[in-house]
Structure formats: structure tokens, C-alpha cells
Amino acid sequence: MLGDIWDFWYEYRDVVPKGYIRVLSALQELMDRGVQVYFFQGNHDVWTYSYFEELGMRRLEQPAVVEMDGKRFCLGHGDGLGPVPFGYRFLRSAFHNRVLQFLFSLLHPWIAFRLGNGWSKGNRLARHEEYVFKGKDEPLYKFAEDFAVRNDIDYFVFGHYHTSVDMTLPSGARLLVLKDWMKSSPYLSFDGKTVAVNCN
């Protein structure tokens, strides 16, 4: 899972958000059948600490390079990679700051979740149209273009932008960005030869 699985997630030491039971049940059923589930933190669910690991999932740090059937994949959520603007870098560092996380944890959950869900919902509603990926001008594209040359990558797979992208980089690698799962439930499949983006 490439992150932003939840619109907003904050995990206290002894409290986790209510809801999401159908998603968590489906993931638990997969793991009970022996499927290993990996996840990245997204910018909407950055405050996952240990609950998912307690359920049996494994957290990965981006960019994660994995090899499958002779193909090399670079995976991640996508935010913060490449030459991102200063304002976003500052906001991202604030969200990852341990002191600020601790201060936020002092808020009663009733207040914290209303603030977080309100901000997240406001972000979504402010984007009346689907995000338009800027191609070669996008920080993620620049990251992938440079990383592909130095690491011999065949496929880059990210989320974050909530829009579909399928581009070929100068190195020949493919850059794939999966759309928002709440709208089309996209997932990537690889049969050892072909990579395909599928939607439910």
C-alpha cells in the first residue's frame, strides 16, 4: 500500500481512529492466508506508529527498491521526493517532528480528530478538479529521472498525487502513479513479464 490509505489517521498510544473496520478486516484476512502486507506512510496517514505492525503489516521507508523476476521496482508514497517547494518541505518536516507530534498527542482525541479530518476534507474539497501531473516539471519526475540512472530501475510506482500517470523516462524506466483508491481502487499487478494498472 502506497500511503494515504486513510484520509486522516492519528494513532495515540492507547487509541486509534474508529471506523475502517472493513478495510482492516480485509487486510487481516489476507494476512491470515499468508499474504505479507507492506505499507508506506502517506502525508494523510503519516502518524501511524505501531498499530499496523501489531496487526502483522510491515512498514517500508521510501524510496524502497525491490527486485521481482529480474525487474527492479522503486516504490514509495511519493511526497517529499525530488526538489519539492520550500513551503511543502517545511510542512512535511513539521508533521514528522517528534516534539510537534507529542504536543498534538496532548489534545483530546475528540478535538484532534475533528481538526485532522476537517483539514483533510478541506484539502480535498479545495481541489475541485483532478490534479494535473506536470510531467518533466514535477519534482517526482525529476527524482525518478535521476534515481533511474544511478540505480538501474525498471519501474517507479507511487501514489500521493491522486491522479493516474504512466510515463516513460529517458532511461526507459516507466513512472507509474496510481490514482486515489477511494474513487477507482487502482492496484498494480505484475505477472513476471508485464506490469498492469487495474481498477475495481
CORVENQUI-V179426 format. One record per residue. N is the residue number from 1. SS is DSSP state (H for helix, E for strand, - for the rest). PHI is phi in degrees with one decimal (999 if undefined). BURIAL is + if it has 9 or more other C-alpha atoms within 8 Angstrom, else -. Layout:
n = <N/N>
ss = <SS/SS>
phi = <PHI/PHI>
burial = <BURIAL/BURIAL>
This chain:
n = <1/2/3/4/5/6/7/8/9/10/11/12/13/14/15/16/17/18/19/20/21/22/23/24/25/26/27/28/29/30/31/32/33/34/35/36/37/38/39/40/41/42/43/44/45/46/47/48/49/50/51/52/53/54/55/56/57/58/59/60/61/62/63/64/65/66/67/68/69/70/71/72/73/74/75/76/77/78/79/80/81/82/83/84/85/86/87/88/89/90/91/92/93/94/95/96/97/98/99/100/101/102/103/104/105/106/107/108/109/110/111/112/113/114/115/116/117/118/119/120/121/122/123/124/125/126/127/128/129/130/131/132/133/134/135/136/137/138/139/140/141/142/143/144/145/146/147/148/149/150/151/152/153/154/155/156/157/158/159/160/161/162/163/164/165/166/167/168/169/170/171/172/173/174/175/176/177/178/179/180/181/182/183/184/185/186/187/188/189/190/191/192/193/194/195/196/197/198/199/200>
ss = <-/-/-/-/-/-/-/-/-/E/-/-/-/-/-/-/-/-/-/-/H/H/H/H/H/H/H/H/H/H/H/H/-/-/-/-/-/E/E/-/-/-/-/-/-/-/E/-/-/-/H/H/H/H/H/-/-/E/E/-/-/-/-/E/E/E/E/E/-/-/E/E/E/E/E/-/-/-/-/-/-/-/-/-/-/H/H/H/H/H/H/H/H/H/H/H/-/H/H/H/H/H/H/H/H/-/-/-/H/H/H/H/H/H/H/H/H/H/H/H/H/H/H/H/H/H/-/-/-/-/-/-/-/-/H/H/H/-/H/H/H/H/H/H/H/H/H/H/H/H/H/-/-/-/E/E/E/E/-/-/-/-/-/-/E/E/E/E/-/-/-/-/-/E/E/E/E/-/-/-/H/H/H/H/-/E/E/E/E/E/-/-/-/-/E/E/E/E/E/->
phi = <999/-92.8/96.4/55.3/-70.1/-110.7/-65.4/-153.1/-138.7/-135.1/-114.4/-76.4/-57.9/-120.3/-136.4/-124.6/-60.6/-77.2/90.9/63.4/-64.7/-68.1/-66.8/-63.7/-64.5/-64.4/-65.8/-63.6/-63.4/-59.9/-65.9/-64.1/-89.6/97.6/-81.7/-84.4/-105.3/-113.1/-145.6/-109.0/-78.1/-101.6/-74.8/-90.3/-127.0/-66.8/-93.5/-96.0/-112.4/-145.7/-61.0/-66.5/-66.4/-63.2/-76.2/117.1/-81.6/-122.3/-87.7/-114.5/-99.6/-85.7/-80.3/-104.5/-104.7/-127.9/-114.5/-135.4/50.7/81.3/-108.7/-104.3/-112.7/-109.5/-119.7/175.9/-74.7/116.5/-74.5/83.7/-93.4/88.0/-79.0/-75.3/-59.9/-58.4/-58.2/-71.6/-59.0/-64.5/-62.2/-64.7/-66.7/-65.3/-64.6/-91.7/-73.3/-62.6/-65.4/-65.8/-62.6/-63.5/-61.9/-64.2/-66.6/-75.8/-70.2/-63.6/-52.6/-57.8/-76.6/-59.1/-72.5/-70.3/-64.2/-63.8/-66.7/-64.5/-64.5/-62.6/-64.6/-61.5/-61.4/-66.3/-68.5/-69.6/-94.4/-68.8/-117.3/-63.3/-61.0/-101.5/-66.7/-88.9/60.8/-64.4/-86.3/-78.5/-53.3/-65.8/-62.4/-63.0/-60.5/-64.1/-58.9/-72.1/-66.0/-62.4/-67.0/-82.7/-128.9/53.0/-96.1/-93.7/-138.4/-108.0/-131.7/-137.6/-118.1/70.4/-82.4/57.0/-146.7/-86.4/-135.8/-144.5/-127.5/-101.8/-82.9/-55.4/-73.7/98.9/-69.7/-100.6/-104.7/-118.4/-120.8/-88.2/-70.6/-52.8/-68.9/-69.7/-97.8/-135.9/49.1/-74.9/-147.4/-103.3/-122.0/-141.5/-98.3/99.5/-128.2/-118.2/-100.2/-136.5/-99.6/-117.6/-131.7/-83.1>
burial = <-/+/+/+/+/-/+/+/+/+/+/-/-/-/-/-/-/-/-/-/-/-/-/-/-/-/+/+/-/+/+/-/-/-/-/-/+/+/+/+/+/+/+/+/+/+/-/+/-/-/-/+/+/-/-/-/+/+/+/-/-/+/-/+/-/-/-/-/-/-/+/+/+/+/+/+/+/+/-/+/+/+/-/+/-/-/-/+/+/-/-/+/-/-/+/+/-/-/-/+/+/-/-/-/+/-/-/-/-/-/-/+/+/-/-/+/+/-/-/+/+/-/-/-/-/-/-/-/-/-/-/-/-/-/-/-/-/+/+/+/+/+/+/+/+/-/+/+/+/-/-/-/+/+/+/+/+/+/+/+/+/+/+/-/+/-/-/+/+/-/-/-/+/+/+/+/+/+/+/+/+/-/-/+/+/+/-/-/-/-/-/-/-/-/-/-/+/-/-/->
